């Protein structure tokens, strides 16, 4: 069983900045929120950090960079990150930050539909889409190759890319995308 740590950004924002805010704007606000999240991550040894954007009204580029960009740069090789409650406005701020840093993350919209945000090769993005449309059970590389109409080695390389970026997990019976359970 995967241990997840859920981080509600509105709660973190309330602790980091005095006042009832629902907006993540300014670099200084982002730094304060990231500092709170770092303390939470350092105090808990979880495999997956789920960052909940569901109660955040507005996210600007500087906060996206300070929170998501820097957390992924610092902790991305040791933890999986899953963003939930992400809307179009959040994506508009996150996408350029992730691309600039050559990072990627799984983000679920408010309906729970996952997608990869950031910079990854097209074939890896296609493999992720196949994984999420084939249900959330484990999927073998051969099945991905067949569904993408590519050689098995190409599908395996795409899946390895997704694993290396901590966007999916590999198990005994295949590959599985991150999801908020």
Order of alpha helices (4+ residues) and beta strands (2+ residues): beta-alpha-beta-alpha-beta-beta-alpha-alpha-beta-alpha-beta-beta-alpha-alpha-alpha-beta-beta
